[in-house]
Each structure stands twice: as C-alpha cells, then as structure tokens.
Amino acid sequence: MNDYDLILVGAGHAHLGVLRRWAMLERPPGRIALVSADHHAWYSGMLPGLLAGRFSAEDCSVELQPMCRAAKVDLIIDEVISISAEQRQVQLRDGRQLNAKWLSLNVGGQVSPLPQQGDAMHCLAVKPFAQFLTHWQTWQQAPKPLAIIGGGAAGVELALALAEKVPQLSLFCAGKLLAGHNPGLHLRAIGALRQRRVRLREYSPVSRIEGDQLFSEDDLVWRGERVLLATGAQALPWLGQSGLRCDARGFVQIMPTLQSDSHRQIFAAGDCASLPGALKSGVYSVRQAPVLANNLMAALKDQPLKNYRPQKHSLALLATGDGGALLAWRGLSASGQIYGRWKDYLDQSFIRRHRFVG
Ligand SMILES: Cc1cc2nc3c(=O)[nH]c(=O)nc-3n(C[C@H](O)[C@H](O)[C@H](O)COP(=O)(O)OP(=O)(O)OC[C@H]3O[C@@H](n4cnc5c(N)ncnc54)[C@H](O)[C@@H]3O)c2cc1C
C-alpha cells in the first residue's frame, strides 16, 4: 500500500510542469504519488500582487487534486519530515512511511529565523505562503510599522506592494539592493521605493533581535513590533540529513540529468537542488520541468536520460504594486505599466496552464 514506483516530493514549479505533461500526454508506467504539505501550489510571482490587493488567493494558486487525478497520480497531503536516500524511504509527519523505487524532490527552500531574545517582536517568514497569508491578514486588522529583511527581488516586490498598507516601512538589505542584477534595475528600484517613502537601508545585515529592537552588528537599526523575513532560500534541514550529497549550503547536488550525484535513483529540481548555472528562482524551476518529466519517464522505462542546460540569462520582472513592473534583461532595464501588464500575462498564463477541472 505504501510502496510506489515513483514519489514526487513537494508541489514545486517543476513538479507542476511534470504533472501537466503527464496529464496531457503520456504518463510513465507504475504507481506514482505526489506528497505535498498543502492542497494548493502557490505561484510566488503573483504573491506581491495578492498582497497589493490586485489578485485573490485563488488567482495565485493551483489546486493539486484535479491535476493529480488527470495525471493518475495519488495525492498525499502531509509534510515530509525526513527521507532516507539509501532506502528511498519518505517519512511523513503523521507517522506513515512511504517506499519508492525512484524519488523526485522539488520542495523549494525555507526562510531561516533570526536569533531573538524576548517576544516583543513578531517575526513572519514569507514562506510557507499559506501560513504567511493567514498571519498577514491578522496583522492587517491593526496595521503597524513594518521592517522587511531581505534586499533581493522578493524583498523589493514585497516592500513596493506593502508600502501603502502600513504606516511606515523599512527595508533592510545585507549588501547592495538587488545584488546580481544590472545597475539600471538597482537605480529604478531605489527610485520606486523612494516614491513610496520606503526607508531603505543597504549594507545593513540584521543579525539579531533583542526585545523590540533590530541590530546590525552592534548598531540598533530599527525599533518596532513587526518584521517580515524575505531573506533568500535556505535548504530544508532534512535534506542534509538524508544521506544525499549536498553543497556547502545544504542543497542537493545534482547532475545535468537532474539526478542526485550521489544517488542516481533520486532526482531533485528547483530551489532545493544545486547545479552550477541554475539560479534559485521560479524561472529556473519551471524550465527544468520538461527535462524532469522526460527523465522520470525514461528512468521508469529504463531508457537514456537527457541533460538540462540552465539558460545563461533570465528576464526579471519585478512588480511595483501599482500594476506596473521593473524589467531587467542582461544589461538593460526599464519600468512602466506596460511591463506590469506583460508580467500579469505571463503569470496568469502559468496558472491557466496548470489549472485542471474535475
Ligand atoms: C515574494 C516572492 C516573490 C517571488 N517572485 C518570483 C518571481 O517573480 N519569479 C521567480 O522566478 N521567482 C520568484 N520568487 C522565488 C520563487 O518563489 C522560488 O525560487 C520558487 O518558488 C522555487 O520553486 P521550486 O519549484 O523550487 O519550489 P517551490 O515553489 O518553493 O515549492 C515547493 C513546494 O514543496 C512543498 N514542500 C516544502 N516542504 C515540504 C515538505 N516538508 N513536505 C511536503 N511538501 C513540502 C511546498 O508546499 C511547495 O508546494 C519569489 C519568491 C518570493 C518569496
């Protein structure tokens, strides 16, 4: 009953693409299950629009049951708390243990908490999205000044989406804002934040919380009651304890076939995987889906696998909270409502493609 040919762990972007292909084309032979902590898969690209009041929760998520039914895949709603790479066993929070010949991991990452003394400061991590949204709605019954920690694309989009929803907003960035993006996007983001009166602190790594105070090394940098954590993806701790070879940050090292480089019967994709050239962003996870779908099918049929090659450049579209967006492509940058409409079109097409009825 708990034995499967293949278990997909996590309903990340890559697994959604895999299920879609299997539902529409051909599914591999054997018993297959998807384990997901949530009944829905959330599309992070639309989360800032949801917070800005431009979308509903339904607009930004895909219901998993109809998709699994169409792909003839069992859906198991539970949290995975550990896996054994050697035995390919998956341990669920409710005590069940699942066994599989093949495993595929697409569980994303988590946001690490900050060291904290006292409980005067309430911290909310942006992931998992369902918990984040519930807490955020409670907070917004009585809006208060807010600090956002994280100066990547997520932190900037959240700051722009929330600036007018709270009395005062500060954005803390450990280094340069939007490091890794082109200088034009950096300047445009600073301009957009300034326009919305967001207080930006670059090169201010927040290291601890004491009572109602945020500290960057020994400097007191902010006082208040509410902090939003939007720092980059950290590896889920159980990946490092699974027996899989992981990189220095705890993400599963994979080969271009998307197989673990220590356990060939385990695949990993998206943010939880580590492959040179593949960045931790939804765009890369989405692009891995066709290769993953093909390779899982080939693995189950004992056929040769294909290689995934990460794209060298990716388009960045950052929502500005008012329907517009900032754009970066290689060395170019731009901003305006037209880019926002383009982003909406791309995001909504993703949701439409993965929405099954029944
Ligand atoms: C506010 C915000 C905005 C963003 N905007 C963009 C954007 O516009 N474009 C972009 O490319 N990237 C964006 N990102 C980054 C993007 O969210 C991630 O890079 C992307 O979601 C990673 O996709 P993934 O396929 O690895 O997994 P995820 O989409 O993170 O999905 C992981 C899945 O695994 C499940 N899961 C996790 N742990 C367990 C467990 N223990 N047991 C069972 N299931 C589990 C989760 O429920 C989830 O379904 C944004 C991030 C944030 C926070």
Ligand as a Chemical Component Dictionary entry (heavy atoms), coordinates in Angstrom:
data_LIG
# 
_chem_comp.id                   LIG 
_chem_comp.type                 NON-POLYMER 
_chem_comp.pdbx_formal_charge   0 
_chem_comp.three_letter_code    LIG 
# 
loop_
_chem_comp_atom.comp_id 
_chem_comp_atom.atom_id 
_chem_comp_atom.alt_atom_id 
_chem_comp_atom.type_symbol 
_chem_comp_atom.charge 
_chem_comp_atom.model_Cartn_x 
_chem_comp_atom.model_Cartn_y 
_chem_comp_atom.model_Cartn_z 
_chem_comp_atom.pdbx_ordinal 
LIG C1  C1  C 0 7.526  37.112 -2.533  1  
LIG C2  C2  C 0 8.280  36.283 -3.519  2  
LIG C3  C3  C 0 8.188  36.600 -4.872  3  
LIG C4  C4  C 0 8.904  35.847 -5.802  4  
LIG N1  N1  N 0 8.766  36.177 -7.115  5  
LIG C5  C5  C 0 9.402  35.453 -8.046  6  
LIG C6  C6  C 0 9.235  35.758 -9.425  7  
LIG O1  O1  O 0 8.530  36.695 -9.807  8  
LIG N2  N2  N 0 9.915  34.997 -10.319 9  
LIG C7  C7  C 0 10.726 33.965 -9.926  10 
LIG O2  O2  O 0 11.318 33.309 -10.786 11 
LIG N3  N3  N 0 10.903 33.666 -8.638  12 
LIG C8  C8  C 0 10.256 34.374 -7.676  13 
LIG N4  N4  N 0 10.428 34.070 -6.354  14 
LIG C9  C9  C 0 11.303 32.936 -5.990  15 
LIG C10 C10 C 0 10.478 31.674 -6.095  16 
LIG O3  O3  O 0 9.460  31.688 -5.138  17 
LIG C11 C11 C 0 11.273 30.400 -5.818  18 
LIG O4  O4  O 0 12.528 30.471 -6.425  19 
LIG C12 C12 C 0 10.477 29.237 -6.420  20 
LIG O5  O5  O 0 9.208  29.160 -5.797  21 
LIG C13 C13 C 0 11.202 27.933 -6.237  22 
LIG O6  O6  O 0 10.412 26.962 -6.839  23 
LIG P1  P1  P 0 10.541 25.439 -6.501  24 
LIG O7  O7  O 0 9.970  24.737 -7.674  25 
LIG O8  O8  O 0 11.925 25.110 -6.114  26 
LIG O9  O9  O 0 9.668  25.170 -5.218  27 
LIG P2  P2  P 0 8.502  25.977 -4.522  28 
LIG O10 O10 O 0 7.684  26.750 -5.498  29 
LIG O11 O11 O 0 9.108  26.709 -3.382  30 
LIG O12 O12 O 0 7.576  24.809 -3.996  31 
LIG C14 C14 C 0 7.992  23.919 -3.003  32 
LIG C15 C15 C 0 6.834  23.005 -2.705  33 
LIG O13 O13 O 0 7.256  21.999 -1.800  34 
LIG C16 C16 C 0 6.318  21.891 -0.746  35 
LIG N5  N5  N 0 7.030  21.468 0.448   36 
LIG C17 C17 C 0 8.027  22.123 1.085   37 
LIG N6  N6  N 0 8.454  21.411 2.140   38 
LIG C18 C18 C 0 7.722  20.283 2.157   39 
LIG C19 C19 C 0 7.678  19.144 2.995   40 
LIG N7  N7  N 0 8.498  19.034 4.042   41 
LIG N8  N8  N 0 6.782  18.175 2.737   42 
LIG C20 C20 C 0 5.940  18.268 1.676   43 
LIG N9  N9  N 0 5.929  19.327 0.842   44 
LIG C21 C21 C 0 6.803  20.304 1.087   45 
LIG C22 C22 C 0 5.685  23.261 -0.618  46 
LIG O14 O14 O 0 4.409  23.179 -0.020  47 
LIG C23 C23 C 0 5.648  23.681 -2.079  48 
LIG O15 O15 O 0 4.475  23.180 -2.687  49 
LIG C24 C24 C 0 9.742  34.780 -5.382  50 
LIG C25 C25 C 0 9.828  34.468 -4.022  51 
LIG C26 C26 C 0 9.104  35.204 -3.100  52 
LIG C27 C27 C 0 9.234  34.853 -1.648  53 
# 
loop_
_chem_comp_bond.comp_id 
_chem_comp_bond.atom_id_1 
_chem_comp_bond.atom_id_2 
_chem_comp_bond.value_order 
_chem_comp_bond.pdbx_ordinal 
LIG C1  C2  SING 1  
LIG C2  C3  SING 2  
LIG C2  C26 DOUB 3  
LIG C3  C4  DOUB 4  
LIG C4  N1  SING 5  
LIG C4  C24 SING 6  
LIG N1  C5  DOUB 7  
LIG C5  C6  SING 8  
LIG C5  C8  SING 9  
LIG C6  O1  DOUB 10 
LIG C6  N2  SING 11 
LIG N2  C7  SING 12 
LIG C7  O2  DOUB 13 
LIG C7  N3  SING 14 
LIG N3  C8  DOUB 15 
LIG C8  N4  SING 16 
LIG N4  C9  SING 17 
LIG N4  C24 SING 18 
LIG C9  C10 SING 19 
LIG C10 O3  SING 20 
LIG C10 C11 SING 21 
LIG C11 O4  SING 22 
LIG C11 C12 SING 23 
LIG C12 O5  SING 24 
LIG C12 C13 SING 25 
LIG C13 O6  SING 26 
LIG O6  P1  SING 27 
LIG P1  O7  DOUB 28 
LIG P1  O8  SING 29 
LIG P1  O9  SING 30 
LIG O9  P2  SING 31 
LIG P2  O10 DOUB 32 
LIG P2  O11 SING 33 
LIG P2  O12 SING 34 
LIG O12 C14 SING 35 
LIG C14 C15 SING 36 
LIG C15 O13 SING 37 
LIG C15 C23 SING 38 
LIG O13 C16 SING 39 
LIG C16 N5  SING 40 
LIG C16 C22 SING 41 
LIG N5  C17 SING 42 
LIG N5  C21 SING 43 
LIG C17 N6  DOUB 44 
LIG N6  C18 SING 45 
LIG C18 C19 SING 46 
LIG C18 C21 DOUB 47 
LIG C19 N7  SING 48 
LIG C19 N8  DOUB 49 
LIG N8  C20 SING 50 
LIG C20 N9  DOUB 51 
LIG N9  C21 SING 52 
LIG C22 O14 SING 53 
LIG C22 C23 SING 54 
LIG C23 O15 SING 55 
LIG C24 C25 DOUB 56 
LIG C25 C26 SING 57 
LIG C26 C27 SING 58 
# 
